[in-house]
Amino acid sequence: MVKPRVLIADDDPDILDVLEITLSEENYEIIKAMDGEEALKIIKSKPLDLALLDYNMPKMNGREVCRETKKDLLLRHLPIIMVTGKGEVSDKVGGIDAGADDYVVKPFEPKELLARIRMILRRTARDLEANPLTRLPGNVSILNELSSRLESKTLFAVCYVDLDKFKAYNDKYGFEHGDEVIRETARILIQSTQKIGNPSDFIGHIGGDDFVIVTTPDVADNLCKEIIAEFDERSPSFYNETDRKAGFIMGLDRQGKEQKIPLLSVSIGLVTNEFRGIQHVAQVGEIGAELKSYAKSLGRSNYVKDQRKANNNQKN
């Protein structure tokens, strides 16, 4: 069983020791920080299940760390417990206003703290069946969303988003850089959907570098174009200066031969029920995989929309 990973941040080493001993009793994996800046860096770089922040820390206080965390589209679901001084009502209010999910008062009762942590972790797991890297809804939620759209008998559009040449990038730059590319891609999808899409649009993370957006046909084309434009603008920043200027990296093909591999791009297969009926979720996935494969064959960031009608096999 995977241990829940908890960040504890406090500039008092004695408090850190007490927290570590208390949480270790329930088999949590502990990461420690001595100030707010270090805490925020850890939050942004490591997948966490919960953060326990002291309100008064040097460099950045707990409220500032909480506010910055909740502003990030990929981190706003991270539960945060604020630790405040006894009787400091303004600290409690400030923490809650900044987005903290709960607070405890020093000196705290270990059993009460553990009970609060268990409650928040249960609630988070229940409310958010999510990919651990991006915190976007995972496959169960994706299937439920697609089923709901099919049952509603309304027009819908499904964007299957995939990165091109991602394995070669991972091989050269390592998994930590690869994970950051995945997180940045998720941010692009969220921001683009907020800008172009509808309030009811759905964004899910299938796994790896595969994502899905469920929207409506009237905005789907512009949404795909926005995603592509944003990704192509940001993708050079994923590379060092030498590779960025060259426009490629050196990597191995399937036969183990070294070759020039283009920089990352994004391919999107766009499935809609505008032109033909779609009866089940599996059909959506099959069409999406076919369109995405065709988009990948074009060798650059692109999207392919299925405009085939019944008994018509022409792609557009």
N, C-alpha and C positions, 0 to 999 in steps of 0.2 A: 504494500500500500504506500502511495506517495505521501510524504510528510507535507502538511501545509507549511508554506514558507512565510515567516513573519518578520518584518523589519521592526526593530526597536531602536528609537532615536532619543538620546538624552545626553546632556553634557556632564552629568554626574555619574562617574564610574560605579559608585555604590548602587545607584538605582538600576543601572544597566545589569549589574551582577544579580540583583534581586529579581529583575524581570526575566533574565536568562534562566535562572534556577527555577522560577515559577513555571515558565512556559515549557521548559525541558521535561517537566513531570508529565506532560501530556503529549510528548513526542513531536513537538513542533521543530521545524528547521529554523534556526535563528540567524538573522543578519543584523549586525550592530552598526550604528552611526553615532558620532559624537557631536555633530552640529547639523543645522538645517540644510546647508549646501550639500554636505555628504549624503544626507538622507534623500534629498531630491535627486541627486545623481544616481543613487541605487534604485530608486523608484522608477526612473526613466530607462534603466539599463537591464534590470533583472525582473523576470516574472515573479510577482508576489501575490499572496492570498490576503494579506492584511498588513497595515502599517500602524504602529503604536508610537505616537509622536508626543514628546514633551512640548508644552505650550511655549515655555521660555528656553530657547536655545540660542547660542551665538550664531552669527552670520545670517541665518534666517530663522525666525521663530516658527513654531508649529503651525500657526494660522497661515503664515505666508507659504509654507511648504504645502499645506492642504489646499490652499487656493490655486497654486500653480498646478498641482496634481489634477484637481477637478476641472481645470481649464483644458487639459489635454484630452482630445477625443477618444484616445485609446486607454486612458487611465482613469476616467471619471467613475468607472464602476469599482475601482479599488476601495474596499472599506477601510476607513480610518477611525481610530480611537484616539482622542486627545487626552493627554494626561495633564491635569491642572493642579495648582496649589490649593490647599484647604481654604474654603471660603471665598475664593477669588471668582465671584460670579461673573465679572466682566470677561474673564478668560473663557469660561464655559460658553457664554453667549457668543463671544468672538469665534470660538472654534466651530460651533454649530453653524454660525452665519457663513463661515468659510467653506462649509460643506462636509464637516466631520459627521460621521454616522453615529458616534456615541462619545462619551467622555467618562473618565474615572478621576477620582480626587486622591491626591497623595496626603497622608499615607493610605495606601489601598489595601484591601483585604484580598489576598491571593485567590481564594476560592471564588469571590465575586468577579474578579478580573477574568478568570478562566471561564466562568459561566457566560460573561458578556461576549468573550471572544467566540465561544462555541455557538452562541446564538447568532452572532453576525455572520459567521462562516456558513451556518446552515441556511440563513436567509439569503445570502449571496448565491450559494449553490442552487437554491430553489428558484431564485428570480432570474439567474443568468446562466443558462447552459451555453457555455462559450468556449471559443478557442483560447487556450492558455496564453498564446503569444500576443494576439491582438485584442482579446476580450470581445470579439464580435461573435454573434450567435453561430453555433455550429450546425452539424448535419441534421440533428433532430428538429431544430427550429426551422431550418431551411425546408425540410420535407413538409412540416406543418404549414409553413407559409404558402408553399406551392399548392398544397392540397386545398387550402382555404381559398386561394384565387380560382382554382378550377371549380370548386363547388359554388362559388358566387356567380359563375356564368358571366363575368364581366371581362372586358378587354384587359389584357396584361402584357407586359414585356419582361423578359428575363435576360439579363446580361451575364454571360459566363466569361469571367476575366482571368487571364493567365499570363504569366511573365515568360518571355522568350529568352533562352540562353541562361536561365537562372542557375542550372547545375554547374555550368562552367564558371560562373561568377562565384558560386559557393566554394568550388574547388580551389580557386585562386585566392580569394579574400577571406575565406573561413566562415564558420557558421554564425559567429557574432555579427559580422557585417551583413551576412545574408539575412539574419533575423531583423536587423534594422531596415533593410530594404523591404521586407515583408510588412513591417510596422508602418513605414512611410507610404507604401502602396495602400494600406488600409486607410491612412489619413487622407490620401488623395481621393479615394472612393467616397469617404464620408463627406469631405468638403465639397466635392463635385456634386454629390447628390443633394446636399443642403442648398447649393447654389442653383442647380438646374431642375431638380426633381420635385416630388410632392412630399408633404409631411408624412404621408402613410407609406412611403417607400421603405423597402427592407434591404439591409445589407448583411450578408452572411459570409463566413470564412469556411470553405469546404475543407481546407487543409493545405499545408505547404504554401505554394504560390498560386493557389486556385481560390477565387472568390466568386460570389454571385450577388447580383442586385436585382430585386424584383420591383418593377416600376410600371408605368403605363406607356402605351405606344406613342402618345402625343409628345412625350419628352425624351423618349429613349435614344433617338438618333443624336440629339444635341448633348445628351448626357455622355454617350460614348465618345463624342468628339472632345468634350471637355476633359474627360479622363485621359485620353490620349495626349492632348496638348499639355496637361499638367505633368503627366509622367515623363514625356519627352523633355520637358523643361528641367525637371529635377534629376533625371537619371544620370547625367554627367557627374553630378556631385557625389555619386556612389563610388567613383573611381579616383585613383591617384592621378597626379598631373600628367605623368608619362602616358598612361593608358588613355586618359581623356583626350590628350592631343593626338594620339595615334588613331583613336576611333575604334580600337579593337583590343582584345587581349589574346595572348597565346595560350592555347589549350589543346587537349587531346580529343580526337574524334572517337567514334565507337570502335575503330580498328586500332586505337592507340597511337595514331599518327598525329604529330603536332600540326596545328593549323591556326589561322587567324579567326577569331570568334568575335562577331559584332557585339557592340554594347547592348545592354538590356533594352528590350522593347516590350510592348504590351499588346496582346491579341484578345479580341472580344468577339464572342459569338452571340448574336442577338436573336432570341427566339420570341415570336409573338403569335397570338391567335387572331390577328387581324384578317389573314387571308385564308386560313383553314382551321378547322376545329382541332383542338388538342384534348384528348380524353383522359390522360393519366399522367402522373408525375414522371414516370419512366420515359415517356415520349418526349417530355421537355428536355430531360437530360441527354437523350440520344441525339436529338436535333442540335442541342447546344454543343455537344462534343464534336459533331460533324462540322458545324460552322466554325468553331474555334480552331479545329485542325486546318481548315481551309484558310482562315485568317493567318495562321502561323506560316503557311506556305508562301505568303506574300513577302516575307523577309523584312518587314518593318512594322512599326506600330500601326495597327489597323483594326477595323471591325467589319464583320460580315453579317448582314441582316438577312434572315430567311423571309423571302417574299413569294415563296412558292405557294401555289394554290393546290387544292386537292387534285391528284393525278398529274401534277406538273412538277418536273424535277429540275427546273431551272433555278439556279442561285442568282441572287442579285447583290 
